[in-house]
Every structure is written in C-alpha cells, then in structure tokens.
C-alpha cells in the first residue's frame, strides 16, 4: 500500500474502533434514515443507509459509528486526552437513481465524555461526493480534556424543501492513534 505523505508522524496502524458496525443516526427534519442492508465487502463489515424524503427544515443528515451513550468498550473506541488520533470511514453509493443533497459531504471526529455528552465536535473536513467506487475520508485531531471515546461522523446538510433519496454503503470506521493514513 502507498502511504499518504505524513512521513514524520508515528503510524500505529491499529484500528481501535470495535466491531460490530453501529449506526445511530436519526431521522432529520422529515427525511427518513433507515438501514436497508448489511454484510461484509472488501473484508470489512458495512451497513447500507438510505435517506429519503423532503426536508421540512434545515438539518444534518449524519452517519456516525458508536452510539452517543455511556462509554461501553464493546461499541466505543477509547481515547487518551492530549494525544492525536485519526478517524476514517470508507463509503460508496449503492443503487441507482440517487438524488444527493446539494451541499458538501463532510467528515469530522466527535469526542464524547463517559456519559456520552459531546466534548468536542471537531472541524469539518470536505469529502469527495460518493460514487459507486470505494472512497475513504479521514479527520485528525488532538483529544480534548474530558473525552473518553471518539468516533467519526460523515454528513450532508439539507435546506428546507430539499428532496433527497440516496443510499450510501458505509464501512466500519477506523480510529488510529497518531496521524493515520487514508486507506481502505
């Protein structure tokens, strides 16, 4: 594999995100989010997530792995405040006739306290729009004081009145200590 140019950074290459893949996104502003499939592809677990409807208000259509709940090592990836971590997520469009939101597709790291409260919602990093080909996005950040676990969130914003109907296959997130590589 070819490493992306973070040559000076330590690469642990250890995925700290537990499996199974957990999707705790929700229905937003009249747009229904539903899991429509799951399995294993490219050696990774995946879940197919469909968003469909017309937005009744502006909102965030988000996929995130790891429920926003009290820390549970079976579904949450533990982190150490002060250290830098990278979250990454593989994705691709599935199906035909997808109607995507007009906004930019993004990824960010969400850091949470032991009770699930948000500690740091991270900077938004732009991702290439999903296509039928496997793509991967990543975000690196230092962990804030009080954070116990972290996970990725990938999302679109929608405007009131916007109609969408699309399905994205999300692969299990990676969470690595250090500045990780964007890799499948």
N, C-alpha and C positions, 0 to 999 in steps of 0.2 A: 504494500500500500504506500501511497505517496503522502507524506506528511505536509500539512499546510504550514507556512513559514512562521512558526512560533519557536524558532530554534533555541532561544535562550531559556525557555520555560521548561520546568520539570514536567514530564509526561508520565503519570502513573498508569494510564491505560486500564484502570479498573473501574468498571461500572458499578456505582454504589446504589443505583436505583433498583429496588426489589421488583420482582415479578410475582403475581400476575399484573397485567396491564389494568389499571383502574382509570375509568373515565368518570369524572364527577362534574362535568359541565352541566349547564341547565338550559331550559327554555328561556329565551330572552325576548321581551317586547313583542310577543305574538309569533315569534319564529320558533318552531318546534325543533328541538335537538333530540335525535334518537340513535341508538346503536342498532345497526342493521346487519352486522356481521362481525365475525372474529375468526382468528386462526393463526397460522404460522406461515410466514413467507420470508425468503432470504435468510432463514434460520432465526427469525425474530418473531415474537408474538405481535399481533396487530389487532386493532379494532376499527371497523368501518363506522364512521359517524356522519349522519345526514342532518343538514339544516334545511328546513322548508317552511315557507310562508312569506307574509308581508309584514314588515316591521310597523308596529303601532306607535313606536317612539324610537329614538336613537338608542343603540345598545352595543354591547360587545359579545360577539359570537366566539366563545372560547373553548378550547380543549386543554385540559390540564390533567396530568397523571399524578395521582396521590390526593386523596380526599382531604379537604380542609377541616380536619378534625384533630382531636387529641393525638399526640405522637404515638404511632404504632409501627414498630420496626418491620412488621410484615408487609406494610404498604407505603411506608415513608422512608426517604433517604436521609440519614443523619448527616449533619454538617457541624463544623467547628468554627465558631466566630473568630474573625481575624484572618482566616485562610481564604484563598481564592478557589472557586470551583467553576466548572463549566457544565451547563445543561445543554443537551442537544436532543433533537427529535427528528426522526425520519417521517416522510409523508409523501403521498401521491394521490391524485384524483382517481376515482374509480367510477365506472358507469359512463353513460353518455348523456349529452344534453345538459350538462351542469351550467347553472346560472349563478356565477360568483358575485360577491359584493364588489362594489366599485372601489372600495378602499384598499390600502396597502395591507398585505398579510404580514404579521409580526410574530416575534418570539421574545419572551423575557423570562427571567428567573424570579420565582416567588419564594420568599423566605418566610417561614412561619415559626411561631413560638410553640412550646409543648402543648398548649391548649388549642392550637390551630389558628390563633389570631395572626393576622398579617403583620410582619415586622418590616419587610421591605418588598415592594412590588417591582423593583428593578427597572432598568432602562429598556425601552422598546428597540429592538433591532429588526430592520426590514428583512423579509424573506422573499425569494422568488415566488411568484404565483404558482400554485400547484398545477402540475400537468400529469399526464399518465406515467411519467417516468419518476423513479425514486429520487427524492431530493432530501437534503438534510440541512437544518439550521441550528445555530448554536448561540449561546449568550454566556459570557464570563463575568463574574462579579465577586468582590470580597464579601464575606458573610458578616452581617451586622450583629452587634451585641443583642442577645436575647433570642436569636434564631436557633432552632433545634433541628429543623428539617427544611429541605428545599425541593422544588420541582419546576419543570418548565410549563409555560403557558403559551400556546400559539393561538392567534386570534385575528379576526376581522372586526372592524367597526361597521355598523349599518346605520343608515339615516332613516328617519321616519318615512314610511311609504315605500321603502325599497323592498323589492321582491327577490327572494333567493331560493334556489333549490340545488344543492350540491352535496356530494359525498366525498369525504377525504378518508383515506386509509392512513391511520397513524400507527407508527411502530413504537415499541417500548422506548421510553426516554433513556438517555444516558445521563449520569451525573458523575463527573470525574473531578478529583482534586487537581488543582493547577489549571493551566490554560490548555484545554483539550483540543483535539483535532476534530474537524468536521468530517465524520466518517460514517459509513453505513454500519 
